[in-house]
Amino acid sequence: MLDKYSELFKDNRGQGDTDRETESTDVGSFDKHWGWFATIYNLAETGILSITGERSITELNISFVLNYLAIQKDYNELERQAMKRQMQESRNRIKLK
């Protein structure tokens, strides 16, 4: 079952640009220090309970939680790429002036 969610548990360090490496190292340190509690904390900061109607993060179905985390990770990556593109376009406009 967890093979489907391997992207959530993969160590991304050493892949990609330096921004991503620094970001992955920071997140990796945080996750390593706090372990599973960091995941529960992260979920508590989201609207996941409003979707399920449950009263507690720990009562949620694990498949639902993993799907939620996977879509959240993909969405965050898309947002990061869009911001990076905007910054690059902004730099290009400044250079043209």
Buried (B, 14 or more C-beta within 10 A) or exposed (E): EEEEBEEEEEEBBEEEEEEBBEBBBEEEEEBEEEEEEBBBEBBEEEEBBEEBEBEEBEEBEEEEBBEBBBEBEEEEEEEEEEEEEEEEEEEEEEEEE
